[in-house]
Amino acid sequence: MHFFCDDSNSMYFTVFFLILLALVGADDEFVDKSQPDTETSLTVEDFEHAKLIQQNESEVFNSSEMYHQDLFEGDIGSFLSTYCFIRFTNFHRRETGETRTDLRRAVLAAAIEEYAKLTCIRIVPKTSADNDYVHIAPIRGCSSNIGRIGEGSKLAGGMQRMSLVSGCLHKGIIVHEFMHALGFFHEQARADRDNYVTVYYENIQPGMESQFHSRPLSEIDHMGTQYDYQSVMHYDTTAFSKNGRPTILPKQQGVTIGQRRGLSPTDIYKINTMYGCSAGWQIAF
């Protein structure tokens, strides 16, 4: 969906990550705060538990942590001003912190498994030999950088932060943030979005109007796809609302926006196209 700097290793897309599994706020009553943060990894058992999670399409939850006033479009930590992103070559995860409840670990595992089943992206634990990775911790809301952006240098790689606080622990939200890390903006930022949605600026929180700006094709490549109301990357109808009324609504009757169940067919197509996915990849944990 986006233009990238030339990266000779861009066809390798194992995602390595280091996760702060204390992914909660200080007020979480279920966390033993006497225990220090420690690094850990998801287990095979966590992925077995993930299979038992029922994703109810009518599930309703508070997504306010995805709409922070001091973050670009509510949940984007940073991106290159030239809109030239480097795709992840080796994208590691790192986990630190107190072990969460089985359910919360399973939700995280379910999001990771979704990428394994539907794309050639593999999200696996970081090892000492891995240099570029995503560090997940409860920092500020639900947020991620777009593309591979390292600490201290825009193209340096290395550690990249993703924030998941307690309110972010839903499969679709985690899938959403990982899609940012892979290089994708929000769906309603497309250049052609005014043909498909109406933005109600009178209902937007003061000063947040810029969070609804669309971006030209020179910044976001649509990759030949139609506008996707069902994208996991689309704002919901009351994003940044000051009064509970809609801030963005679809022009097409009978469709909904802002689902957080998981990747849409178009999301899957975009990821697989951008990363040149082919069949036969094996997941490694």
C-alpha positions in Angstrom: 0.0 0.0 0.0 3.0 2.3 0.4 6.2 3.1 -1.4 9.4 1.8 0.0 13.1 2.5 -0.2 15.1 -0.1 -2.2 16.1 -2.9 0.1 17.9 -5.8 -1.4 16.8 -8.1 1.4 13.2 -7.2 1.3 12.0 -10.6 0.2 12.7 -12.1 3.6 9.9 -11.5 6.0 10.2 -13.3 9.2 9.0 -10.9 12.0 11.0 -11.2 15.2 9.6 -9.5 18.3 10.4 -8.8 21.9 7.2 -8.3 23.9 6.6 -6.8 27.3 4.0 -9.3 28.5 3.1 -7.0 31.3 1.0 -5.3 28.6 -1.2 -3.6 31.2 -1.6 -0.3 33.0 -0.4 0.2 36.6 -4.0 -0.1 37.8 -4.4 -3.7 36.5 -5.6 -5.6 39.6 -4.6 -9.0 38.2 -0.8 -8.3 37.9 1.6 -9.0 40.7 3.4 -5.7 40.8 5.9 -7.0 43.3 7.5 -9.0 40.5 10.1 -7.3 38.3 9.7 -7.1 34.5 11.4 -10.0 32.8 11.7 -11.1 29.3 9.6 -14.1 28.2 8.1 -15.7 25.1 4.8 -17.1 24.1 4.7 -20.9 24.4 3.2 -23.7 22.3 0.5 -23.9 24.9 -0.4 -20.2 24.3 -0.9 -21.0 20.6 -3.1 -24.0 21.5 -5.2 -21.7 23.7 -5.4 -19.2 20.8 -7.3 -21.8 18.8 -10.1 -21.8 21.4 -10.7 -18.1 21.2 -14.1 -17.4 19.8 -14.2 -14.3 17.6 -17.7 -13.0 17.8 -18.5 -10.6 14.9 -20.9 -8.7 17.1 -18.3 -8.2 19.9 -18.2 -4.7 21.2 -15.3 -3.3 23.1 -13.7 0.1 24.0 -11.3 1.1 21.3 -10.4 4.5 22.7 -6.8 3.5 23.3 -6.4 3.6 19.5 -7.3 7.3 19.2 -4.7 9.2 21.2 -4.7 12.9 20.6 -0.9 13.2 20.7 -0.2 10.4 18.1 -0.5 10.7 14.4 -3.9 9.4 13.3 -4.3 8.2 16.9 -2.0 5.2 16.9 1.0 5.9 14.7 4.2 6.5 16.6 6.3 7.8 13.7 7.0 7.5 10.0 9.5 8.9 7.5 8.6 12.3 6.2 9.6 11.2 2.7 7.1 8.4 2.8 9.9 6.0 1.9 9.6 3.0 4.2 11.9 0.0 4.5 10.0 -3.3 4.6 11.0 -5.6 7.4 13.5 -8.2 6.4 13.8 -9.8 9.8 11.1 -8.6 12.2 11.6 -10.0 15.7 9.4 -9.8 18.7 10.7 -9.4 22.2 8.6 -10.1 25.3 9.3 -8.7 28.8 7.3 -8.4 31.9 5.1 -10.4 34.2 3.4 -13.4 32.6 -0.2 -12.5 31.7 -3.3 -14.5 32.2 -3.7 -17.4 29.8 -6.4 -15.6 27.9 -4.4 -12.5 27.2 -1.4 -14.5 26.1 -3.8 -16.5 23.8 -5.1 -13.3 22.3 -1.6 -12.2 21.4 -0.9 -15.6 20.0 -4.1 -15.6 17.9 -3.0 -12.3 16.2 0.4 -13.8 15.4 -1.3 -17.0 14.1 -3.5 -14.9 11.8 -0.5 -13.6 9.9 1.0 -17.1 9.8 -2.2 -18.6 8.3 -3.1 -15.9 5.8 0.2 -14.3 4.7 3.9 -15.2 4.4 4.7 -12.9 7.4 6.2 -15.0 10.3 6.3 -13.4 13.7 8.7 -15.3 15.9 10.6 -14.8 19.2 13.7 -12.6 19.1 17.1 -14.3 19.7 20.4 -12.7 20.7 21.5 -12.9 17.1 18.6 -10.8 15.8 19.2 -7.0 15.3 16.0 -5.7 13.9 12.9 -6.3 16.0 9.7 -4.9 17.4 9.7 -4.3 21.1 6.1 -4.5 22.5 5.4 -2.8 25.8 2.6 -0.9 27.6 3.9 2.6 26.7 1.0 4.8 25.4 -2.2 3.4 24.1 -2.2 1.1 21.1 0.4 2.4 18.7 3.1 1.4 16.2 5.6 3.0 13.8 4.9 2.5 10.1 7.5 0.4 8.4 10.9 -0.4 9.8 12.0 2.7 11.7 14.8 2.3 14.3 15.6 4.2 17.4 17.7 7.3 16.9 18.1 6.9 13.1 15.2 6.9 10.7 16.6 4.0 8.7 18.7 2.3 11.3 16.6 -0.6 12.1 17.3 -2.1 15.5 14.6 -1.9 18.2 11.3 -0.6 17.1 8.6 0.1 19.7 4.9 -1.0 19.6 2.7 -0.1 22.5 -0.1 -2.4 23.7 -1.7 -1.4 27.0 -4.4 -3.4 28.7 -7.2 -2.0 26.5 -5.4 -3.1 23.3 -5.5 -6.8 24.0 -8.0 -7.8 21.4 -6.9 -9.9 18.4 -8.0 -7.4 15.8 -6.3 -4.4 17.5 -3.0 -6.3 17.7 -3.4 -7.4 14.0 -4.0 -3.7 13.2 -0.8 -2.5 14.9 1.3 -5.2 13.3 0.0 -4.1 9.9 1.2 -0.6 10.7 4.6 -2.0 11.5 4.6 -3.8 8.2 4.2 -0.5 6.4 0.5 0.3 6.1 -1.5 3.5 6.8 -5.2 3.7 7.8 -7.6 2.9 5.0 -9.5 6.2 5.3 -6.3 8.1 4.5 -6.5 7.0 0.8 -6.6 9.7 -1.8 -10.0 8.5 -3.0 -11.7 8.2 0.3 -14.1 11.1 -0.2 -15.9 9.0 -2.8 -16.6 6.4 -0.1 -16.9 8.0 3.3 -18.2 11.3 4.7 -16.3 13.0 7.5 -18.3 15.0 10.0 -15.9 17.6 11.2 -18.4 19.2 13.5 -18.3 16.1 15.7 -14.5 15.8 15.8 -12.6 16.8 19.0 -11.1 20.3 18.7 -7.6 20.2 17.1 -8.1 16.7 15.8 -9.4 17.5 12.4 -6.0 16.8 10.8 -6.3 13.2 12.0 -8.8 12.8 9.2 -6.7 14.2 6.3 -6.4 12.0 3.2 -3.1 11.5 1.5 -2.2 11.7 -2.2 -1.1 8.8 -4.4 2.4 10.0 -4.1 2.3 9.0 -0.5 0.0 6.0 -0.4 -0.2 3.5 -3.2 -3.6 1.8 -3.4 -2.0 -1.2 -5.1 -4.9 -1.4 -7.6 -7.4 -2.2 -4.9 -10.9 -0.8 -4.3 -11.7 1.1 -1.1 -12.1 -1.5 1.6 -14.8 -0.7 4.2 -13.9 -4.0 5.9 -10.2 -3.3 6.4 -8.9 -3.9 9.9 -7.0 -0.6 9.2 -10.2 1.6 8.9 -11.3 4.1 11.6 -14.5 3.3 13.4 -17.5 5.6 13.1 -16.8 7.6 16.3 -13.0 8.0 16.1 -12.0 11.2 17.9 -15.7 12.1 18.5 -16.3 14.9 21.0 -19.9 14.1 21.6 -20.4 10.4 20.8 -21.8 11.2 17.4 -20.3 9.8 14.2 -17.1 11.4 12.8 -16.9 9.3 9.7 -19.6 7.2 8.0 -19.7 5.1 4.8 -21.6 6.5 1.8 -22.6 3.0 0.8 -25.7 1.7 2.5 -25.5 -1.5 4.5 -21.8 -1.6 5.2 -19.9 -1.1 8.5 -16.4 0.3 9.2 -13.9 -0.1 11.9 -14.1 -3.9 12.4 -11.3 -5.4 14.6 -11.9 -9.1 14.1 -8.9 -9.5 11.8 -7.5 -9.1 8.3 -10.0 -8.5 5.5 -9.5 -10.2 2.1 -8.1 -6.9 0.7 -5.7 -6.5 3.7 -4.4 -10.0 3.0 -4.0 -9.2 -0.7 -2.1 -6.0 0.0 0.3 -7.7 2.5 1.0 -10.6 0.2 1.5 -8.4 -2.8 3.8 -5.9 -1.1 6.0 -8.7 0.4 5.9 -10.9 -2.7 4.4 -13.8 -0.7 4.4 -17.3 -2.1 3.0 -20.5 -0.8 5.0 -23.0 1.2 6.4 -20.8 4.0 6.7 -22.6 7.4 6.0 -20.8 10.7 8.8 -20.9 13.3 8.3 -20.1 17.0 
